[in-house]
Amino acid sequence: MAQNINSIINFAKLNTAIERYKLDAEKVLTGDPGQELQNHYSSDCEQFHAGVWQGDIGTWKVAYSEHEYCEILAGASKVTDKNGHSVTVKTGDRFVIPAGFEGTWEVLDNCRKVYVIFESNTQ
């Protein structure tokens, strides 16, 4: 199906509902990291998603089945792999977490990011 200019999704002009949620208790390692999600776009095939996420201070286990591009808008987080190697990401940082990554995500300072996710069938 052909798309036109009206098909473009401008996050700044959307009034997407904010979904607030808590992580499953078995994933949480420290704190009480409440989270918010504004999913501004999902493809018809449900494999591609884009929006804004926000998380409170805390640490939890992650296991990515999807590829995720992130751009940190505010705050800071530490991402640690299952071997204990970590990187701290802060406002302005842009990066990709590949499918298959396992470890922890720790919000050091309430963190807000743009995310773009591709859920592939194979890693």
A tleap script that builds the chain and sets N, CA, C and O, in Angstrom:
source leaprc.protein.ff14SB
mol = sequence {
  NMET ALA GLN ASN ILE ASN SER ILE ILE ASN
  PHE ALA LYS LEU ASN THR ALA ILE GLU ARG
  TYR LYS LEU ASP ALA GLU LYS VAL LEU THR
  GLY ASP PRO GLY GLN GLU LEU GLN ASN HIE
  TYR SER SER ASP CYS GLU GLN PHE HIE ALA
  GLY VAL TRP GLN GLY ASP ILE GLY THR TRP
  LYS VAL ALA TYR SER GLU HIE GLU TYR CYS
  GLU ILE LEU ALA GLY ALA SER LYS VAL THR
  ASP LYS ASN GLY HIE SER VAL THR VAL LYS
  THR GLY ASP ARG PHE VAL ILE PRO ALA GLY
  PHE GLU GLY THR TRP GLU VAL LEU ASP ASN
  CYS ARG LYS VAL TYR VAL ILE PHE GLU SER
  ASN THR CGLN
}
set mol.1.N position { 0.820 -1.172 0.000 }
set mol.1.CA position { 0.000 0.000 0.000 }
set mol.1.C position { 0.876 1.252 0.000 }
set mol.1.O position { 1.783 1.380 0.822 }
set mol.2.N position { 0.607 2.153 -0.903 }
set mol.2.CA position { 1.369 3.391 -1.006 }
set mol.2.C position { 1.069 4.292 0.187 }
set mol.2.O position { -0.071 4.380 0.641 }
set mol.3.N position { 2.090 4.948 0.678 }
set mol.3.CA position { 1.950 5.880 1.801 }
set mol.3.C position { 2.111 7.311 1.290 }
set mol.3.O position { 2.703 7.529 0.232 }
set mol.4.N position { 1.593 8.275 2.028 }
set mol.4.CA position { 1.761 9.668 1.656 }
set mol.4.C position { 2.215 10.467 2.873 }
set mol.4.O position { 2.477 9.886 3.926 }
set mol.5.N position { 2.310 11.770 2.746 }
set mol.5.CA position { 2.816 12.629 3.815 }
set mol.5.C position { 2.011 12.485 5.110 }
set mol.5.O position { 2.555 12.669 6.199 }
set mol.6.N position { 0.742 12.163 5.002 }
set mol.6.CA position { -0.095 11.993 6.193 }
set mol.6.C position { 0.234 10.715 6.963 }
set mol.6.O position { -0.274 10.511 8.065 }
set mol.7.N position { 1.078 9.853 6.391 }
set mol.7.CA position { 1.478 8.615 7.045 }
set mol.7.C position { 2.637 8.816 8.017 }
set mol.7.O position { 2.932 7.936 8.827 }
set mol.8.N position { 3.290 9.967 7.937 }
set mol.8.CA position { 4.439 10.237 8.801 }
set mol.8.C position { 3.958 10.454 10.234 }
set mol.8.O position { 2.984 11.168 10.471 }
set mol.9.N position { 4.653 9.829 11.183 }
set mol.9.CA position { 4.284 9.894 12.596 }
set mol.9.C position { 5.246 10.848 13.293 }
set mol.9.O position { 6.439 10.562 13.398 }
set mol.10.N position { 4.737 11.970 13.765 }
set mol.10.CA position { 5.537 12.969 14.469 }
set mol.10.C position { 5.242 12.830 15.960 }
set mol.10.O position { 4.160 13.197 16.417 }
set mol.11.N position { 6.210 12.297 16.725 }
set mol.11.CA position { 6.011 12.057 18.155 }
set mol.11.C position { 5.543 13.320 18.882 }
set mol.11.O position { 4.700 13.245 19.775 }
set mol.12.N position { 6.087 14.474 18.502 }
set mol.12.CA position { 5.780 15.726 19.196 }
set mol.12.C position { 4.317 16.126 19.044 }
set mol.12.O position { 3.795 16.879 19.866 }
set mol.13.N position { 3.658 15.638 18.014 }
set mol.13.CA position { 2.275 16.029 17.765 }
set mol.13.C position { 1.265 14.980 18.228 }
set mol.13.O position { 0.057 15.166 18.078 }
set mol.14.N position { 1.761 13.882 18.790 }
set mol.14.CA position { 0.865 12.811 19.238 }
set mol.14.C position { 0.460 12.993 20.689 }
set mol.14.O position { 1.186 13.593 21.482 }
set mol.15.N position { -0.683 12.479 21.018 }
set mol.15.CA position { -1.155 12.463 22.392 }
set mol.15.C position { -1.348 10.996 22.805 }
set mol.15.O position { -2.422 10.599 23.258 }
set mol.16.N position { -0.289 10.210 22.635 }
set mol.16.CA position { -0.327 8.783 22.938 }
set mol.16.C position { -0.479 8.561 24.434 }
set mol.16.O position { 0.191 9.209 25.238 }
set mol.17.N position { -1.349 7.656 24.796 }
set mol.17.CA position { -1.561 7.325 26.206 }
set mol.17.C position { -0.272 6.786 26.823 }
set mol.17.O position { 0.495 6.075 26.175 }
set mol.18.N position { -0.056 7.136 28.075 }
set mol.18.CA position { 1.104 6.639 28.823 }
set mol.18.C position { 0.673 5.392 29.582 }
set mol.18.O position { -0.294 5.414 30.344 }
set mol.19.N position { 1.407 4.304 29.361 }
set mol.19.CA position { 1.164 3.051 30.081 }
set mol.19.C position { 2.143 2.982 31.244 }
set mol.19.O position { 3.354 2.951 31.027 }
set mol.20.N position { 1.641 2.957 32.472 }
set mol.20.CA position { 2.485 2.837 33.666 }
set mol.20.C position { 2.442 1.389 34.140 }
set mol.20.O position { 1.381 0.765 34.167 }
set mol.21.N position { 3.606 0.861 34.512 }
set mol.21.CA position { 3.639 -0.535 34.943 }
set mol.21.C position { 4.813 -0.800 35.868 }
set mol.21.O position { 5.761 -0.018 35.941 }
set mol.22.N position { 4.728 -1.912 36.568 }
set mol.22.CA position { 5.810 -2.409 37.427 }
set mol.22.C position { 6.344 -3.677 36.790 }
set mol.22.O position { 5.608 -4.416 36.135 }
set mol.23.N position { 7.612 -3.917 36.984 }
set mol.23.CA position { 8.229 -5.141 36.476 }
set mol.23.C position { 7.815 -6.330 37.327 }
set mol.23.O position { 7.453 -6.176 38.493 }
set mol.24.N position { 7.871 -7.514 36.734 }
set mol.24.CA position { 7.626 -8.736 37.495 }
set mol.24.C position { 8.657 -8.820 38.627 }
set mol.24.O position { 9.844 -8.577 38.409 }
set mol.25.N position { 8.204 -9.160 39.819 }
set mol.25.CA position { 9.057 -9.178 41.010 }
set mol.25.C position { 10.311 -10.033 40.830 }
set mol.25.O position { 11.366 -9.699 41.369 }
set mol.26.N position { 10.208 -11.137 40.077 }
set mol.26.CA position { 11.387 -12.005 39.911 }
set mol.26.C position { 12.484 -11.375 39.056 }
set mol.26.O position { 13.614 -11.863 39.063 }
set mol.27.N position { 12.180 -10.305 38.320 }
set mol.27.CA position { 13.187 -9.602 37.512 }
set mol.27.C position { 13.905 -8.516 38.297 }
set mol.27.O position { 15.054 -8.194 37.995 }
set mol.28.N position { 13.239 -7.943 39.309 }
set mol.28.CA position { 13.775 -6.801 40.051 }
set mol.28.C position { 14.872 -7.256 41.015 }
set mol.28.O position { 14.688 -8.188 41.798 }
set mol.29.N position { 16.025 -6.568 40.935 }
set mol.29.CA position { 17.151 -6.876 41.824 }
set mol.29.C position { 17.290 -5.836 42.927 }
set mol.29.O position { 17.598 -6.187 44.066 }
set mol.30.N position { 17.066 -4.549 42.607 }
set mol.30.CA position { 17.124 -3.483 43.616 }
set mol.30.C position { 16.059 -2.434 43.310 }
set mol.30.O position { 15.653 -2.255 42.162 }
set mol.31.N position { 15.621 -1.754 44.349 }
set mol.31.CA position { 14.684 -0.649 44.198 }
set mol.31.C position { 13.273 -1.101 43.854 }
set mol.31.O position { 12.909 -2.270 43.985 }
set mol.32.N position { 12.503 -0.127 43.411 }
set mol.32.CA position { 11.115 -0.349 43.000 }
set mol.32.C position { 10.928 0.410 41.690 }
set mol.32.O position { 10.231 1.423 41.643 }
set mol.33.N position { 11.561 -0.091 40.623 }
set mol.33.CA position { 11.637 0.677 39.376 }
set mol.33.C position { 10.331 0.712 38.567 }
set mol.33.O position { 10.116 -0.097 37.665 }
set mol.34.N position { 9.472 1.669 38.917 }
set mol.34.CA position { 8.284 1.892 38.109 }
set mol.34.C position { 8.692 2.331 36.707 }
set mol.34.O position { 9.760 2.913 36.518 }
set mol.35.N position { 7.841 2.050 35.729 }
set mol.35.CA position { 8.172 2.362 34.345 }
set mol.35.C position { 6.970 2.964 33.639 }
set mol.35.O position { 5.822 2.715 34.006 }
set mol.36.N position { 7.261 3.769 32.609 }
set mol.36.CA position { 6.231 4.359 31.761 }
set mol.36.C position { 6.608 4.118 30.313 }
set mol.36.O position { 7.783 4.137 29.946 }
set mol.37.N position { 5.600 3.892 29.504 }
set mol.37.CA position { 5.817 3.617 28.090 }
set mol.37.C position { 4.786 4.390 27.270 }
set mol.37.O position { 3.594 4.374 27.575 }
set mol.38.N position { 5.259 5.059 26.236 }
set mol.38.CA position { 4.391 5.687 25.239 }
set mol.38.C position { 4.785 5.091 23.902 }
set mol.38.O position { 5.718 5.571 23.260 }
set mol.39.N position { 4.092 4.061 23.480 }
set mol.39.CA position { 4.410 3.431 22.202 }
set mol.39.C position { 3.681 4.212 21.101 }
set mol.39.O position { 2.473 4.069 20.911 }
set mol.40.N position { 4.442 5.033 20.388 }
set mol.40.CA position { 3.861 5.899 19.372 }
set mol.40.C position { 3.594 5.186 18.048 }
set mol.40.O position { 2.791 5.650 17.239 }
set mol.41.N position { 4.267 4.062 17.831 }
set mol.41.CA position { 4.096 3.386 16.542 }
set mol.41.C position { 4.371 1.898 16.676 }
set mol.41.O position { 5.327 1.494 17.337 }
set mol.42.N position { 3.538 1.090 16.051 }
set mol.42.CA position { 3.781 -0.347 15.870 }
set mol.42.C position { 3.409 -0.683 14.433 }
set mol.42.O position { 2.370 -0.254 13.933 }
set mol.43.N position { 4.259 -1.446 13.782 }
set mol.43.CA position { 3.988 -1.845 12.410 }
set mol.43.C position { 2.841 -2.849 12.366 }
set mol.43.O position { 2.512 -3.478 13.372 }
set mol.44.N position { 2.245 -2.987 11.198 }
set mol.44.CA position { 1.152 -3.951 11.026 }
set mol.44.C position { 1.581 -5.376 11.366 }
set mol.44.O position { 0.776 -6.169 11.854 }
set mol.45.N position { 2.858 -5.705 11.106 }
set mol.45.CA position { 3.352 -7.050 11.391 }
set mol.45.C position { 3.724 -7.239 12.864 }
set mol.45.O position { 4.078 -8.340 13.284 }
set mol.46.N position { 3.639 -6.143 13.653 }
set mol.46.CA position { 3.940 -6.172 15.090 }
set mol.46.C position { 5.394 -6.537 15.409 }
set mol.46.O position { 5.681 -7.025 16.502 }
set mol.47.N position { 6.313 -6.306 14.463 }
set mol.47.CA position { 7.731 -6.575 14.714 }
set mol.47.C position { 8.528 -5.296 14.939 }
set mol.47.O position { 9.659 -5.351 15.424 }
set mol.48.N position { 7.955 -4.145 14.595 }
set mol.48.CA position { 8.664 -2.874 14.677 }
set mol.48.C position { 7.857 -1.916 15.550 }
set mol.48.O position { 6.661 -1.717 15.335 }
set mol.49.N position { 8.541 -1.318 16.550 }
set mol.49.CA position { 7.865 -0.428 17.496 }
set mol.49.C position { 8.772 0.771 17.784 }
set mol.49.O position { 9.997 0.654 17.750 }
set mol.50.N position { 8.159 1.920 18.068 }
set mol.50.CA position { 8.931 3.112 18.408 }
set mol.50.C position { 8.135 3.961 19.384 }
set mol.50.O position { 6.913 4.069 19.287 }
set mol.51.N position { 8.847 4.559 20.320 }
set mol.51.CA position { 8.175 5.400 21.292 }
set mol.51.C position { 9.138 5.947 22.319 }
set mol.51.O position { 10.340 6.053 22.075 }
set mol.52.N position { 8.588 6.295 23.482 }
set mol.52.CA position { 9.369 6.867 24.578 }
set mol.52.C position { 9.129 6.029 25.831 }
set mol.52.O position { 7.994 5.679 26.154 }
set mol.53.N position { 10.214 5.717 26.523 }
set mol.53.CA position { 10.178 4.935 27.764 }
set mol.53.C position { 10.799 5.766 28.871 }
set mol.53.O position { 11.701 6.569 28.634 }
set mol.54.N position { 10.301 5.562 30.087 }
set mol.54.CA position { 10.891 6.213 31.253 }
set mol.54.C position { 10.922 5.228 32.405 }
set mol.54.O position { 9.964 4.487 32.623 }
set mol.55.N position { 12.032 5.219 33.146 }
set mol.55.CA position { 12.168 4.308 34.265 }
set mol.55.C position { 12.688 4.987 35.511 }
set mol.55.O position { 13.488 5.920 35.445 }
set mol.56.N position { 12.211 4.495 36.669 }
set mol.56.CA position { 12.659 4.997 37.965 }
set mol.56.C position { 13.898 4.231 38.425 }
set mol.56.O position { 14.237 3.186 37.870 }
set mol.57.N position { 14.556 4.756 39.427 }
set mol.57.CA position { 15.788 4.174 39.955 }
set mol.57.C position { 15.549 2.747 40.435 }
set mol.57.O position { 14.584 2.463 41.144 }
set mol.58.N position { 16.456 1.855 40.028 }
set mol.58.CA position { 16.393 0.449 40.393 }
set mol.58.C position { 17.167 -0.385 39.386 }
set mol.58.O position { 17.667 0.135 38.388 }
set mol.59.N position { 17.263 -1.682 39.656 }
set mol.59.CA position { 18.000 -2.609 38.798 }
set mol.59.C position { 17.142 -3.832 38.540 }
set mol.59.O position { 16.470 -4.330 39.443 }
set mol.60.N position { 17.164 -4.324 37.285 }
set mol.60.CA position { 16.412 -5.522 36.933 }
set mol.60.C position { 17.138 -6.310 35.857 }
set mol.60.O position { 17.990 -5.789 35.137 }
set mol.61.N position { 16.773 -7.583 35.772 }
set mol.61.CA position { 17.337 -8.490 34.771 }
set mol.61.C position { 16.706 -8.203 33.412 }
set mol.61.O position { 15.514 -7.911 33.315 }
set mol.62.N position { 17.538 -8.294 32.351 }
set mol.62.CA position { 17.040 -8.142 30.984 }
set mol.62.C position { 17.529 -9.307 30.129 }
set mol.62.O position { 18.619 -9.839 30.342 }
set mol.63.N position { 16.709 -9.690 29.167 }
set mol.63.CA position { 17.061 -10.709 28.165 }
set mol.63.C position { 16.364 -10.266 26.878 }
set mol.63.O position { 15.150 -10.416 26.739 }
set mol.64.N position { 17.132 -9.726 25.948 }
set mol.64.CA position { 16.572 -9.137 24.731 }
set mol.64.C position { 16.332 -10.176 23.642 }
set mol.64.O position { 17.263 -10.846 23.193 }
set mol.65.N position { 15.091 -10.303 23.226 }
set mol.65.CA position { 14.753 -11.109 22.048 }
set mol.65.C position { 14.667 -10.193 20.829 }
set mol.65.O position { 14.600 -10.660 19.692 }
set mol.66.N position { 14.669 -8.895 21.080 }
set mol.66.CA position { 14.558 -7.881 20.041 }
set mol.66.C position { 15.857 -7.080 19.924 }
set mol.66.O position { 16.680 -7.077 20.840 }
set mol.67.N position { 16.030 -6.402 18.789 }
set mol.67.CA position { 17.103 -5.432 18.609 }
set mol.67.C position { 16.509 -4.090 19.027 }
set mol.67.O position { 15.391 -3.764 18.628 }
set mol.68.N position { 17.244 -3.298 19.831 }
set mol.68.CA position { 16.700 -2.025 20.283 }
set mol.68.C position { 17.706 -0.901 20.114 }
set mol.68.O position { 18.829 -0.966 20.615 }
set mol.69.N position { 17.275 0.143 19.389 }
set mol.69.CA position { 18.019 1.399 19.313 }
set mol.69.C position { 17.493 2.281 20.433 }
set mol.69.O position { 16.283 2.380 20.633 }
set mol.70.N position { 18.401 2.923 21.167 }
set mol.70.CA position { 18.027 3.801 22.269 }
set mol.70.C position { 18.718 5.153 22.113 }
set mol.70.O position { 19.869 5.236 21.685 }
set mol.71.N position { 17.994 6.200 22.468 }
set mol.71.CA position { 18.581 7.535 22.582 }
set mol.71.C position { 18.145 8.084 23.933 }
set mol.71.O position { 16.958 8.305 24.170 }
set mol.72.N position { 19.120 8.304 24.824 }
set mol.72.CA position { 18.813 8.765 26.169 }
set mol.72.C position { 18.486 10.264 26.129 }
set mol.72.O position { 19.308 11.086 25.724 }
set mol.73.N position { 17.264 10.594 26.560 }
set mol.73.CA position { 16.799 11.978 26.566 }
set mol.73.C position { 17.100 12.674 27.891 }
set mol.73.O position { 17.313 13.886 27.920 }
set mol.74.N position { 17.116 11.914 28.984 }
set mol.74.CA position { 17.370 12.472 30.316 }
set mol.74.C position { 17.809 11.350 31.244 }
set mol.74.O position { 17.439 10.191 31.056 }
set mol.75.N position { 18.603 11.708 32.250 }
set mol.75.CA position { 19.002 10.740 33.255 }
set mol.75.C position { 20.192 9.892 32.844 }
set mol.75.O position { 20.936 10.227 31.922 }
set mol.76.N position { 20.348 8.787 33.555 }
set mol.76.CA position { 21.473 7.887 33.312 }
set mol.76.C position { 21.117 6.473 33.748 }
set mol.76.O position { 20.355 6.263 34.692 }
set mol.77.N position { 21.688 5.513 33.034 }
set mol.77.CA position { 21.511 4.096 33.348 }
set mol.77.C position { 22.830 3.373 33.151 }
set mol.77.O position { 23.712 3.838 32.429 }
set mol.78.N position { 22.948 2.218 33.810 }
set mol.78.CA position { 24.104 1.346 33.608 }
set mol.78.C position { 23.582 0.026 33.066 }
set mol.78.O position { 22.697 -0.594 33.656 }
set mol.79.N position { 24.135 -0.396 31.940 }
set mol.79.CA position { 23.773 -1.663 31.316 }
set mol.79.C position { 24.952 -2.607 31.526 }
set mol.79.O position { 26.089 -2.285 31.183 }
set mol.80.N position { 24.664 -3.779 32.097 }
set mol.80.CA position { 25.721 -4.741 32.434 }
set mol.80.C position { 25.399 -6.075 31.780 }
set mol.80.O position { 24.263 -6.546 31.842 }
set mol.81.N position { 26.414 -6.690 31.146 }
set mol.81.CA position { 26.181 -8.000 30.527 }
set mol.81.C position { 26.315 -9.103 31.573 }
set mol.81.O position { 26.708 -8.849 32.712 }
set mol.82.N position { 25.987 -10.320 31.177 }
set mol.82.CA position { 25.993 -11.424 32.144 }
set mol.82.C position { 27.393 -11.794 32.617 }
set mol.82.O position { 27.541 -12.572 33.559 }
set mol.83.N position { 28.439 -11.235 31.965 }
set mol.83.CA position { 29.813 -11.471 32.392 }
set mol.83.C position { 30.321 -10.375 33.324 }
set mol.83.O position { 31.470 -10.416 33.763 }
set mol.84.N position { 29.464 -9.389 33.629 }
set mol.84.CA position { 29.837 -8.328 34.560 }
set mol.84.C position { 30.419 -7.083 33.920 }
set mol.84.O position { 30.771 -6.144 34.635 }
set mol.85.N position { 30.535 -7.038 32.599 }
set mol.85.CA position { 31.038 -5.852 31.913 }
set mol.85.C position { 29.894 -4.855 31.754 }
set mol.85.O position { 28.774 -5.240 31.418 }
set mol.86.N position { 30.177 -3.567 31.998 }
set mol.86.CA position { 29.091 -2.592 31.956 }
set mol.86.C position { 29.480 -1.323 31.225 }
set mol.86.O position { 30.655 -1.030 31.005 }
set mol.87.N position { 28.446 -0.582 30.858 }
set mol.87.CA position { 28.595 0.730 30.247 }
set mol.87.C position { 27.525 1.625 30.861 }
set mol.87.O position { 26.384 1.199 31.045 }
set mol.88.N position { 27.890 2.860 31.177 }
set mol.88.CA position { 26.935 3.836 31.676 }
set mol.88.C position { 26.509 4.709 30.501 }
set mol.88.O position { 27.345 5.225 29.759 }
set mol.89.N position { 25.206 4.864 30.344 }
set mol.89.CA position { 24.657 5.686 29.266 }
set mol.89.C position { 23.914 6.858 29.904 }
set mol.89.O position { 23.236 6.713 30.921 }
set mol.90.N position { 24.065 8.027 29.272 }
set mol.90.CA position { 23.493 9.242 29.847 }
set mol.90.C position { 22.903 10.113 28.751 }
set mol.90.O position { 22.994 9.782 27.569 }
set mol.91.N position { 22.304 11.215 29.142 }
set mol.91.CA position { 21.660 12.135 28.210 }
set mol.91.C position { 22.523 12.371 26.977 }
set mol.91.O position { 23.694 12.735 27.084 }
set mol.92.N position { 21.931 12.159 25.809 }
set mol.92.CA position { 22.625 12.367 24.537 }
set mol.92.C position { 23.222 11.112 23.934 }
set mol.92.O position { 23.541 11.096 22.745 }
set mol.93.N position { 23.383 10.060 24.721 }
set mol.93.CA position { 23.962 8.822 24.192 }
set mol.93.C position { 22.956 8.107 23.299 }
set mol.93.O position { 21.755 8.092 23.567 }
set mol.94.N position { 23.482 7.513 22.228 }
set mol.94.CA position { 22.690 6.732 21.270 }
set mol.94.C position { 23.399 5.405 21.068 }
set mol.94.O position { 24.613 5.373 20.870 }
set mol.95.N position { 22.648 4.306 21.117 }
set mol.95.CA position { 23.277 2.992 21.019 }
set mol.95.C position { 22.254 1.945 20.631 }
set mol.95.O position { 21.049 2.198 20.654 }
set mol.96.N position { 22.743 0.767 20.273 }
set mol.96.CA position { 21.894 -0.377 19.935 }
set mol.96.C position { 22.233 -1.524 20.870 }
set mol.96.O position { 23.402 -1.837 21.098 }
set mol.97.N position { 21.191 -2.146 21.409 }
set mol.97.CA position { 21.339 -3.390 22.162 }
set mol.97.C position { 20.853 -4.504 21.233 }
set mol.97.O position { 19.684 -4.514 20.849 }
set mol.98.N position { 21.727 -5.438 20.868 }
set mol.98.CA position { 21.321 -6.487 19.928 }
set mol.98.C position { 20.490 -7.584 20.581 }
set mol.98.O position { 20.596 -7.837 21.781 }
set mol.99.N position { 19.670 -8.224 19.772 }
set mol.99.CA position { 18.912 -9.392 20.235 }
set mol.99.C position { 19.906 -10.417 20.774 }
set mol.99.O position { 20.982 -10.608 20.208 }
set mol.100.N position { 19.541 -11.063 21.853 }
set mol.100.CA position { 20.405 -12.061 22.482 }
set mol.100.C position { 21.167 -11.525 23.689 }
set mol.100.O position { 21.747 -12.302 24.447 }
set mol.101.N position { 21.172 -10.188 23.879 }
set mol.101.CA position { 21.866 -9.606 25.029 }
set mol.101.C position { 21.150 -10.007 26.315 }
set mol.101.O position { 19.924 -9.939 26.404 }
set mol.102.N position { 21.937 -10.427 27.315 }
set mol.102.CA position { 21.411 -10.755 28.635 }
set mol.102.C position { 22.248 -10.072 29.689 }
set mol.102.O position { 23.467 -9.966 29.555 }
set mol.103.N position { 21.594 -9.610 30.737 }
set mol.103.CA position { 22.308 -8.948 31.822 }
set mol.103.C position { 21.356 -8.183 32.697 }
set mol.103.O position { 20.286 -8.676 33.052 }
set mol.104.N position { 21.761 -6.931 33.059 }
set mol.104.CA position { 20.919 -6.083 33.887 }
set mol.104.C position { 20.858 -4.674 33.322 }
set mol.104.O position { 21.759 -4.219 32.617 }
set mol.105.N position { 19.765 -4.003 33.656 }
set mol.105.CA position { 19.600 -2.575 33.365 }
set mol.105.C position { 19.409 -1.909 34.715 }
set mol.105.O position { 18.520 -2.288 35.477 }
set mol.106.N position { 20.245 -0.912 35.016 }
set mol.106.CA position { 20.151 -0.188 36.278 }
set mol.106.C position { 19.940 1.287 35.992 }
set mol.106.O position { 20.785 1.923 35.363 }
set mol.107.N position { 18.826 1.836 36.445 }
set mol.107.CA position { 18.592 3.274 36.325 }
set mol.107.C position { 19.290 3.947 37.499 }
set mol.107.O position { 18.954 3.708 38.658 }
set mol.108.N position { 20.273 4.799 37.178 }
set mol.108.CA position { 21.044 5.517 38.192 }
set mol.108.C position { 20.379 6.842 38.560 }
set mol.108.O position { 20.410 7.275 39.712 }
set mol.109.N position { 19.776 7.473 37.551 }
set mol.109.CA position { 19.070 8.747 37.704 }
set mol.109.C position { 17.872 8.658 36.778 }
set mol.109.O position { 18.039 8.413 35.584 }
set mol.110.N position { 16.662 8.851 37.301 }
set mol.110.CA position { 15.453 8.636 36.505 }
set mol.110.C position { 15.742 8.877 35.029 }
set mol.110.O position { 16.189 9.954 34.635 }
set mol.111.N position { 15.480 7.862 34.229 }
set mol.111.CA position { 15.943 7.815 32.849 }
set mol.111.C position { 14.764 7.852 31.880 }
set mol.111.O position { 13.729 7.227 32.110 }
set mol.112.N position { 14.947 8.600 30.790 }
set mol.112.CA position { 13.944 8.699 29.725 }
set mol.112.C position { 14.659 8.484 28.410 }
set mol.112.O position { 15.718 9.063 28.170 }
set mol.113.N position { 14.080 7.651 27.553 }
set mol.113.CA position { 14.736 7.364 26.272 }
set mol.113.C position { 13.712 7.204 25.155 }
set mol.113.O position { 12.557 6.843 25.384 }
set mol.114.N position { 14.172 7.485 23.944 }
set mol.114.CA position { 13.448 7.103 22.739 }
set mol.114.C position { 13.915 5.696 22.427 }
set mol.114.O position { 15.110 5.409 22.492 }
set mol.115.N position { 12.989 4.820 22.091 }
set mol.115.CA position { 13.355 3.467 21.693 }
set mol.115.C position { 12.787 3.167 20.308 }
set mol.115.O position { 11.721 3.649 19.923 }
set mol.116.N position { 13.535 2.361 19.587 }
set mol.116.CA position { 13.079 1.804 18.306 }
set mol.116.C position { 13.432 0.325 18.373 }
set mol.116.O position { 14.604 -0.036 18.480 }
set mol.117.N position { 12.421 -0.524 18.310 }
set mol.117.CA position { 12.607 -1.965 18.501 }
set mol.117.C position { 12.230 -2.723 17.237 }
set mol.117.O position { 11.209 -2.456 16.603 }
set mol.118.N position { 13.094 -3.683 16.891 }
set mol.118.CA position { 12.760 -4.629 15.830 }
set mol.118.C position { 12.796 -6.015 16.440 }
set mol.118.O position { 13.844 -6.463 16.905 }
set mol.119.N position { 11.667 -6.696 16.444 }
set mol.119.CA position { 11.570 -8.043 16.978 }
set mol.119.C position { 11.740 -9.026 15.832 }
set mol.119.O position { 10.823 -9.248 15.041 }
set mol.120.N position { 12.921 -9.607 15.758 }
set mol.120.CA position { 13.191 -10.560 14.678 }
set mol.120.C position { 12.782 -11.965 15.107 }
set mol.120.O position { 12.647 -12.244 16.298 }
set mol.121.N position { 12.594 -12.818 14.158 }
set mol.121.CA position { 12.257 -14.217 14.441 }
set mol.121.C position { 13.502 -15.024 14.756 }
set mol.121.O position { 13.428 -16.081 15.384 }
set mol.122.N position { 14.639 -14.523 14.320 }
set mol.122.CA position { 15.906 -15.219 14.586 }
set mol.122.C position { 16.866 -14.230 15.207 }
set mol.122.O position { 16.804 -13.031 14.936 }
set mol.123.N position { 17.751 -14.738 16.040 }
set mol.123.CA position { 18.759 -13.885 16.672 }
set mol.123.C position { 20.016 -14.056 15.896 }
set mol.123.O position { 21.032 -13.441 16.223 }
savepdb mol mol.pdb
quit
